[in-house]
């Protein structure tokens, strides 16, 4: 486990540091909140897959969180404030094997059709996960709209990176530079994380 100085964490402009908890997701957490955050991480894939109906996506995504998919709860880091999940990071070590049968089961168990939307999304989105370069793939980063601008996303990523060893951090830096540079770290934050891998 890496140690990151308070100066880096304090630079996130978070005003409720003492109240924010960042940890791995558990099955006893509010999975509906997590499902909604996952839905909102992509402006095209999930609205297309669920025909712009977030309520239709809820049961499917919860099944994915419980099942053998990239969204399995063990792959999710959650930010919790006052008992509410306000942010998530979904990540998985690559190479990733995408299980079509498990994806189908998640839909069928939620009474959602296996239609052209499913087929297109699986082939053009989920199946491509298998082509990710070796490293750590960050699939989703999302903070609830009501809590944005408070540094929660950066804080989540810092805590996520702290759990990795130097080699894993290097793999994240090599494969996820756009997310880290543009969304999560600014100025010396990114430089410091980079030093952890050396």
C-alpha positions as CSV (number, residue, x, y, z in Angstrom):
1,X,0.0,0.0,0.0
2,X,1.4,3.4,-1.1
3,X,1.5,6.4,1.2
4,X,0.5,9.7,-0.3
5,X,1.2,12.9,1.6
6,X,-1.7,15.0,3.0
7,X,-0.6,17.9,0.8
8,X,-1.6,15.9,-2.3
9,X,-5.0,14.9,-0.8
10,X,-5.7,18.4,0.6
11,X,-5.0,19.9,-2.9
12,X,-8.3,18.2,-4.1
13,X,-10.4,21.1,-2.6
14,X,-12.6,18.6,-0.8
15,X,-14.5,20.4,1.9
16,X,-15.9,17.3,3.7
17,X,-12.7,15.3,3.9
18,X,-13.5,13.9,7.4
19,X,-16.9,12.6,6.3
20,X,-15.9,11.0,3.0
21,X,-15.2,7.3,3.0
22,X,-13.5,5.6,0.1
23,X,-13.4,1.9,0.0
24,X,-14.1,-1.2,-2.1
25,X,-17.8,-1.8,-2.8
26,X,-19.6,-4.4,-0.8
27,X,-22.8,-6.3,-1.7
28,X,-24.5,-4.8,1.3
29,X,-24.1,-1.3,-0.2
30,X,-26.9,0.4,-2.1
31,X,-26.4,-1.2,-5.5
32,X,-29.1,0.9,-7.1
33,X,-27.0,4.1,-6.5
34,X,-24.0,2.3,-8.0
35,X,-26.1,1.2,-11.0
36,X,-27.2,4.7,-11.7
37,X,-23.6,6.1,-11.5
38,X,-22.4,3.4,-13.9
39,X,-25.3,4.3,-16.3
40,X,-24.3,8.0,-16.3
41,X,-20.6,7.3,-17.1
42,X,-21.3,7.0,-20.8
43,X,-23.5,9.3,-22.9
44,X,-23.9,6.8,-25.7
45,X,-23.5,3.1,-24.7
46,X,-25.9,2.9,-21.8
47,X,-28.7,5.1,-23.1
48,X,-28.5,3.2,-26.4
49,X,-28.5,-0.2,-24.7
50,X,-31.4,0.6,-22.4
51,X,-33.2,2.9,-24.8
52,X,-32.7,6.0,-22.7
53,X,-34.5,4.5,-19.7
54,X,-32.3,4.4,-16.6
55,X,-34.9,2.4,-14.7
56,X,-34.6,-0.5,-17.2
57,X,-30.9,-0.5,-16.7
58,X,-31.0,-0.8,-12.9
59,X,-31.7,-4.6,-12.5
60,X,-29.3,-5.5,-15.3
61,X,-26.4,-3.5,-13.9
62,X,-27.1,-4.8,-10.4
63,X,-26.9,-8.4,-11.9
64,X,-23.6,-7.4,-13.5
65,X,-22.3,-6.1,-10.1
66,X,-23.1,-9.4,-8.6
67,X,-22.0,-11.5,-11.5
68,X,-18.8,-12.4,-13.4
69,X,-18.5,-9.2,-15.4
70,X,-16.2,-6.2,-15.5
71,X,-18.7,-4.4,-13.2
72,X,-18.3,-7.1,-10.4
73,X,-18.4,-5.4,-7.0
74,X,-14.8,-6.5,-6.4
75,X,-13.7,-4.2,-9.3
76,X,-15.5,-1.1,-7.9
77,X,-14.1,1.5,-5.6
78,X,-16.8,3.7,-4.0
79,X,-16.9,7.1,-2.4
80,X,-19.4,7.3,0.4
81,X,-20.7,10.5,2.0
82,X,-23.3,10.4,4.8
83,X,-24.2,6.8,3.9
84,X,-24.8,7.6,0.2
85,X,-22.6,6.4,-2.6
86,X,-21.6,9.6,-4.4
87,X,-18.8,8.3,-6.7
88,X,-17.3,5.1,-8.2
89,X,-14.2,3.9,-10.0
90,X,-14.6,0.7,-12.0
91,X,-11.3,-1.0,-12.9
92,X,-9.9,-4.4,-13.8
93,X,-6.6,-5.9,-14.5
94,X,-6.1,-6.9,-18.1
95,X,-6.3,-9.0,-20.1
96,X,-10.0,-9.1,-19.7
97,X,-12.1,-12.1,-20.7
98,X,-15.7,-11.0,-21.6
99,X,-18.2,-13.7,-20.8
100,X,-21.1,-13.5,-23.3
101,X,-23.1,-16.2,-21.4
102,X,-22.9,-14.2,-18.1
103,X,-23.9,-11.0,-19.9
104,X,-27.0,-12.7,-21.4
105,X,-27.9,-14.1,-18.0
106,X,-27.8,-10.6,-16.5
107,X,-30.3,-9.4,-19.0
108,X,-32.6,-12.4,-18.9
109,X,-32.7,-12.4,-15.1
110,X,-33.8,-8.8,-15.3
111,X,-36.4,-9.6,-18.0
112,X,-34.6,-7.5,-20.6
113,X,-34.5,-8.6,-24.2
114,X,-31.5,-9.9,-26.0
115,X,-32.1,-7.7,-29.1
116,X,-30.1,-5.8,-31.7
117,X,-29.2,-3.2,-29.1
118,X,-27.6,-5.9,-26.9
119,X,-25.8,-7.5,-29.9
120,X,-24.4,-4.3,-31.2
121,X,-23.3,-3.1,-27.8
122,X,-21.7,-6.4,-26.9
123,X,-19.7,-6.6,-30.2
124,X,-18.7,-3.0,-30.5
125,X,-18.1,-2.1,-26.8
126,X,-17.8,-5.0,-24.3
127,X,-16.0,-7.4,-26.6
128,X,-13.4,-4.7,-27.3
129,X,-12.3,-4.9,-23.6
130,X,-10.4,-8.0,-24.6
131,X,-8.2,-5.9,-26.8
132,X,-7.0,-3.6,-24.0
133,X,-3.2,-3.6,-23.5
134,X,-1.8,-5.4,-20.5
135,X,-2.2,-3.3,-17.4
136,X,-5.1,-1.9,-15.4
137,X,-8.1,-0.9,-17.4
138,X,-10.2,1.9,-15.8
139,X,-13.7,1.4,-17.2
140,X,-15.7,4.0,-15.4
141,X,-15.2,7.0,-13.2
142,X,-18.2,8.9,-12.1
143,X,-19.3,11.4,-9.3
144,X,-22.9,12.1,-8.6
145,X,-23.8,15.5,-10.3
146,X,-24.8,16.9,-7.0
147,X,-21.3,16.5,-5.6
148,X,-19.1,17.4,-8.5
149,X,-16.5,20.2,-8.2
150,X,-15.5,19.1,-4.7
151,X,-12.5,17.0,-5.6
152,X,-14.2,13.7,-4.9
153,X,-13.1,12.2,-8.3
154,X,-9.5,13.1,-7.6
155,X,-9.7,11.7,-4.1
156,X,-11.2,8.4,-5.4
157,X,-8.4,8.0,-7.9
158,X,-5.7,8.8,-5.3
159,X,-7.2,6.1,-2.9
160,X,-7.5,3.7,-5.8
161,X,-3.8,4.2,-6.8
162,X,-2.7,3.9,-3.2
163,X,-3.9,0.3,-3.2
164,X,-1.7,-0.6,-6.1
165,X,2.0,-1.6,-6.0
166,X,4.6,0.3,-8.0
167,X,4.4,-2.0,-11.1
168,X,0.6,-1.8,-11.2
169,X,0.8,2.0,-10.9
170,X,3.2,2.1,-13.9
171,X,0.7,0.0,-15.9
172,X,-2.1,2.4,-15.1
173,X,0.1,5.3,-16.1
174,X,0.9,3.6,-19.4
175,X,-2.7,2.6,-20.3
176,X,-4.8,5.3,-18.7
177,X,-3.0,8.6,-19.2
178,X,-6.0,10.5,-20.6
179,X,-8.1,9.7,-17.6
180,X,-5.4,10.5,-15.1
181,X,-4.1,13.7,-16.7
182,X,-7.4,15.2,-17.8
183,X,-9.9,14.0,-15.2
184,X,-8.1,13.1,-12.0
185,X,-4.8,14.7,-11.4
186,X,-3.5,18.2,-11.9
187,X,-0.1,19.8,-11.5
188,X,2.0,18.0,-8.9
189,X,-0.7,15.4,-8.2
190,X,0.0,13.5,-11.4
191,X,3.8,13.9,-11.1
192,X,3.6,12.5,-7.6
193,X,1.6,9.4,-8.6
194,X,4.1,8.8,-11.4
195,X,6.9,8.8,-8.9
196,X,5.2,6.0,-6.9
197,X,5.9,3.6,-9.7
198,X,9.6,4.3,-9.9
